[in-house]
Structures are given as structure tokens and as C-alpha cells.
């Protein structure tokens, strides 16, 4: 989105924007949306953290494009600084977006000031709200140079395991039933996730999981269950046995995640 931005300061990086100097006031034209800001939850054994991914909106033809970004946390304020993009001379427009993942740390429940500064000249100030159930970004005014595709990130519930089995052969559909049977031995209970955005997928209005990473198979069975601590401790061996029984019989992919950050 293009918009006109009025800033007052003594110095400005000329050349990045078209501007007119009127004393100490710069009228800056064509502040274009340049970056996406995406949240993701970092799941760990005993805690949860938050990651911010800075992603270019424009694509490039090479993978060597670098997003120069970092963060600073002081008290209840989180600052994210995006200093620019490093683009090789021979890199052209293309389909590859450059990204930078920033682990911003652990945030207990509460309200935090969130400031995003782009190239030391474009400023966005809002809030990060952390509850037992979600992380939510709230900017009261218009964003400048920045797009936040999902302002609300739901937390994975305690005790949750979730994932998918992907396959091409219709005969492999029995795998979903076999997996459910195996998980039932751990007293796994079906989990109905709230509609919204999670770290690696989204639950749509029909209750279906839509994954960020597209599986290279024709069919996908997605699932979510809850397990107690005993069941969770036995889960790795159950999955290992499942793979041992089925890997040579079927062409499939199993991905399973736990609320403690394990990927099985």
C-alpha cells in the first residue's frame, strides 16, 4: 500500500524515498509496504518462546539475498530494527522471498510495547499482548512499510500432539486408521483446535488444518490429540514401531509435533 508520511527530524537517508525538504520537515512520498512480519511460537521442553520472521514482500531470483534485522528488549519494550536488504549485483526479481528469523525470547502474560523501525526512518509503534491462549499484535495507527498477515497467533494447548500423514496410493489410507489405533493405546483423546493461526498451520472455518508447507502427495490426513505425561513419554517408541511396520509397505510421509517442541 502506498501512502504519504510526514516526518520531522534533522537528518534522513536520502535516496531511499523521494522527498521534499521544507526546513526541518520532510514530506516523504511512496512509503511502500516492503516487509511482512510473522509471529511463530517456539515450543520447548519447559517453556515457550516467540519468534518474529521478517520476510520481503518482493521476490528475488537468487537465494543469497540477506535481510539485515535484529531486536532489542528493555523491560516491557520490544524493538525490532530492519536496516535493509543485501542483494547481490546479479540478482533479479523472482519468486524467492528473503527472510530473517529473530528469536525475541520468552514473554510472560502481559502487555508489551512493540516498535518496528525500518531503515532508521520509518517507525511503527504498537503493542504485543500475551495471554494464556495467544499472542496478539495491535498497532493503533496505519502501518508504514510493513504488513502483518496474522496479528493473532494462537498458542498450542498443553498436552497437544498434532500432525499429518500424506500419501498418494489410496491403499495407504489405512495408515490413518492404524495410527489412530496406535495412539489409542496411549489413551490419546481427540483435540478440536480453535479456528485461527498457529505456528506451522492454520485451522480454517471448516475446522481443517491448512499447512504452511505443502506436502508432495495427493492425500493428507491431519490430526490433533491430547496426551498425558505418561503417554507423551511412550510416544517416540510407538511412532518408531509404526514406521518400522509401514515404511517398507507404503509410500507415505508422517509428521508429528508435540507441545514440548519435539518433532517425530
C-alpha positions as CSV (number, residue, x, y, z in Angstrom):
1,X,0.0,0.0,0.0
2,X,1.4,3.4,-0.9
3,X,0.8,6.3,1.4
4,X,2.2,9.7,2.3
5,X,4.1,10.0,5.5
6,X,5.0,13.3,7.3
7,X,8.1,13.1,9.5
8,X,10.1,15.7,11.4
9,X,13.7,15.2,12.1
10,X,17.1,16.7,11.3
11,X,18.6,14.1,9.0
12,X,17.3,11.5,6.7
13,X,18.8,8.8,4.4
14,X,18.4,10.5,1.0
15,X,17.8,8.3,-2.0
16,X,15.6,5.6,-0.4
17,X,12.5,7.7,-0.8
18,X,11.5,10.6,-3.0
19,X,11.2,13.6,-0.6
20,X,10.9,17.3,-0.4
21,X,12.7,19.3,2.2
22,X,10.8,22.2,3.8
23,X,13.1,23.4,6.6
24,X,13.2,20.6,9.2
25,X,10.1,18.9,7.8
26,X,10.3,16.2,5.2
27,X,7.3,15.1,3.2
28,X,8.1,11.6,2.2
29,X,6.2,10.1,-0.7
30,X,5.7,6.4,-1.7
31,X,6.4,4.6,1.5
32,X,5.7,1.2,0.1
33,X,5.0,-2.0,2.0
34,X,8.3,-3.7,1.9
35,X,8.3,-6.4,4.6
36,X,5.9,-9.0,6.1
37,X,6.2,-9.6,9.9
38,X,5.1,-13.0,11.0
39,X,4.9,-14.5,14.5
40,X,5.7,-18.1,15.4
41,X,5.7,-19.9,18.8
42,X,8.9,-21.6,19.8
43,X,7.9,-24.7,21.8
44,X,10.5,-26.1,24.3
45,X,10.5,-28.8,27.0
46,X,9.7,-26.5,29.9
47,X,8.9,-23.1,28.3
48,X,7.6,-21.3,25.2
49,X,9.3,-18.5,23.3
50,X,8.3,-16.2,20.4
51,X,10.0,-15.7,17.1
52,X,9.5,-12.9,14.6
53,X,10.1,-13.6,10.9
54,X,10.9,-10.6,8.7
55,X,10.1,-11.5,5.1
56,X,10.5,-9.4,1.9
57,X,7.2,-8.8,0.0
58,X,9.1,-8.7,-3.3
59,X,10.7,-11.9,-4.6
60,X,14.2,-12.4,-6.0
61,X,15.9,-14.8,-8.4
62,X,18.6,-15.9,-6.0
63,X,18.8,-17.3,-2.5
64,X,21.7,-15.1,-1.4
65,X,19.6,-12.1,-0.5
66,X,20.1,-11.1,3.1
67,X,17.6,-9.3,5.4
68,X,19.6,-7.2,7.9
69,X,17.4,-7.2,11.0
70,X,17.8,-7.6,14.8
71,X,16.0,-6.9,18.0
72,X,16.5,-5.4,21.5
73,X,14.4,-5.9,24.6
74,X,14.5,-3.5,27.5
75,X,11.9,-4.0,30.3
76,X,8.5,-4.3,28.7
77,X,9.5,-2.9,25.3
78,X,10.5,-5.0,22.3
79,X,12.2,-3.2,19.4
80,X,12.8,-4.7,16.0
81,X,15.1,-3.0,13.7
82,X,15.2,-3.7,9.9
83,X,18.2,-2.0,8.4
84,X,17.7,-3.1,4.9
85,X,18.3,-5.9,2.3
86,X,21.6,-7.1,0.9
87,X,21.1,-8.0,-2.8
88,X,23.9,-9.5,-5.0
89,X,24.6,-7.5,-8.2
90,X,23.4,-10.2,-10.5
91,X,20.2,-11.0,-8.6
92,X,17.0,-10.1,-10.3
93,X,13.3,-10.1,-9.5
94,X,11.9,-13.6,-9.0
95,X,9.9,-15.9,-6.8
96,X,12.2,-16.3,-3.8
97,X,11.4,-14.2,-0.8
98,X,14.2,-13.4,1.6
99,X,13.6,-14.0,5.3
100,X,15.2,-13.4,8.7
101,X,14.1,-15.3,11.8
102,X,14.5,-13.5,15.1
103,X,14.2,-15.3,18.4
104,X,12.9,-12.5,20.6
105,X,12.7,-14.6,23.8
106,X,10.1,-15.6,26.3
107,X,7.2,-13.3,27.2
108,X,5.1,-14.0,30.3
109,X,1.5,-13.0,30.1
110,X,1.1,-9.2,29.9
111,X,1.3,-6.2,27.6
112,X,4.4,-5.0,25.9
113,X,5.3,-2.1,23.7
114,X,6.3,-3.3,20.2
115,X,8.3,-0.9,17.9
116,X,9.4,-1.8,14.4
117,X,11.9,0.6,12.8
118,X,12.7,0.3,9.1
119,X,16.0,1.8,7.7
120,X,16.2,4.2,10.7
121,X,13.5,6.3,9.0
122,X,10.1,4.6,9.2
123,X,8.6,3.9,12.6
124,X,5.7,1.7,13.7
125,X,4.8,1.6,17.4
126,X,2.1,-0.7,18.9
127,X,1.6,-3.4,21.5
128,X,2.2,-7.1,21.9
129,X,-0.4,-8.7,24.1
130,X,0.4,-12.1,25.6
131,X,-2.4,-14.2,27.2
132,X,-2.5,-17.9,28.2
133,X,-4.1,-18.6,24.8
134,X,-2.5,-16.3,22.2
135,X,0.0,-13.6,21.2
136,X,-1.6,-10.6,19.6
137,X,-0.1,-7.6,17.9
138,X,-2.0,-4.3,17.9
139,X,-0.9,-1.2,16.0
140,X,-3.5,1.6,16.6
141,X,-2.4,3.6,13.5
142,X,-1.6,2.7,10.0
143,X,1.4,0.6,9.4
144,X,4.2,2.0,7.3
145,X,6.4,-0.2,5.1
146,X,5.1,-3.2,7.0
147,X,2.4,-5.9,6.6
148,X,1.3,-8.3,9.4
149,X,-0.6,-11.1,7.7
150,X,-1.7,-12.6,11.0
151,X,-2.0,-10.3,14.1
152,X,-3.3,-13.1,16.3
153,X,-1.2,-16.2,16.9
154,X,-2.9,-19.0,18.9
155,X,-0.8,-21.0,21.3
156,X,-0.6,-24.8,21.0
157,X,-2.6,-26.2,24.0
158,X,-0.7,-28.0,26.7
159,X,-0.7,-31.8,26.2
160,X,-1.3,-31.4,22.4
161,X,0.2,-33.5,19.7
162,X,-0.7,-32.8,16.1
163,X,0.5,-33.6,12.6
164,X,-0.4,-35.3,9.3
165,X,0.0,-38.4,7.2
166,X,0.4,-37.7,3.5
167,X,0.2,-40.3,0.7
168,X,-0.6,-40.9,-3.0
169,X,-1.8,-44.5,-3.1
170,X,-5.4,-44.9,-2.0
171,X,-4.4,-48.1,-0.3
172,X,-2.3,-46.1,2.1
173,X,-5.5,-44.5,3.6
174,X,-5.4,-47.4,6.1
175,X,-2.4,-45.7,7.6
176,X,-4.7,-43.1,9.3
177,X,-6.7,-45.8,11.0
178,X,-3.6,-47.7,12.0
179,X,-2.1,-44.5,13.5
180,X,-5.3,-43.8,15.4
181,X,-5.3,-47.3,16.8
182,X,-1.7,-47.0,18.0
183,X,-2.4,-43.6,19.7
184,X,-5.5,-45.1,21.4
185,X,-3.1,-47.4,23.3
186,X,-1.7,-44.2,24.9
187,X,-5.2,-43.0,25.8
188,X,-4.9,-40.2,23.3
189,X,-8.0,-38.0,23.2
190,X,-9.2,-36.1,20.1
191,X,-8.4,-32.4,20.2
192,X,-10.5,-29.8,18.5
193,X,-8.3,-26.8,17.8
194,X,-9.8,-23.3,17.8
195,X,-10.1,-21.7,14.4
196,X,-7.2,-19.4,13.7
197,X,-3.4,-19.2,13.1
198,X,-0.9,-21.5,14.8
199,X,2.8,-21.8,14.3
200,X,3.1,-24.1,11.4
201,X,-0.5,-24.2,10.2
202,X,-3.9,-22.6,10.3
203,X,-7.3,-24.1,11.2
204,X,-9.9,-22.8,8.8
205,X,-13.6,-22.1,9.3
206,X,-14.4,-25.7,8.5
207,X,-12.0,-27.0,11.2
208,X,-9.5,-28.2,8.7
209,X,-5.7,-27.8,9.1
210,X,-4.1,-25.8,6.3
211,X,-0.3,-26.4,6.5
212,X,2.4,-23.8,5.6
213,X,4.5,-26.5,3.9
214,X,2.7,-28.2,1.1
215,X,3.2,-32.0,1.1
216,X,4.2,-33.6,-2.2
217,X,1.4,-36.1,-2.0
218,X,-2.2,-36.2,-3.3
219,X,-3.9,-37.0,0.0
220,X,-3.4,-35.8,3.6
221,X,-4.9,-36.9,6.9
222,X,-4.4,-34.3,9.6
223,X,-4.9,-35.0,13.2
224,X,-4.7,-33.5,16.7
225,X,-4.9,-35.3,20.1
226,X,-4.1,-34.7,23.7
227,X,-1.8,-36.9,25.7
228,X,-0.9,-37.1,29.4
229,X,2.7,-37.1,30.5
230,X,2.9,-40.9,30.6
231,X,1.5,-41.2,27.1
232,X,3.9,-38.5,25.8
233,X,6.9,-40.3,27.2
234,X,5.8,-43.5,25.3
235,X,5.0,-41.7,22.1
236,X,8.5,-41.9,20.5
237,X,8.7,-45.7,20.8
238,X,5.1,-46.0,19.4
239,X,6.0,-43.9,16.4
240,X,9.2,-45.8,15.8
241,X,7.3,-49.1,15.8
242,X,4.7,-47.6,13.5
243,X,7.3,-46.6,11.0
244,X,9.1,-49.9,11.2
245,X,5.9,-51.7,10.4
246,X,4.8,-49.5,7.5
247,X,7.8,-47.8,5.8
248,X,8.5,-50.8,3.5
249,X,4.8,-51.4,2.7
250,X,3.6,-47.9,1.9
251,X,4.8,-44.7,0.2
252,X,3.9,-42.0,2.7
253,X,5.1,-39.2,5.0
254,X,4.3,-38.9,8.6
255,X,4.9,-35.6,10.5
256,X,4.1,-35.4,14.2
257,X,4.7,-32.5,16.6
258,X,4.3,-32.2,20.3
259,X,3.6,-29.2,22.6
260,X,7.1,-29.7,24.1
261,X,8.8,-28.9,20.8
262,X,9.6,-32.5,19.7
263,X,9.2,-33.5,16.0
264,X,8.7,-37.2,15.5
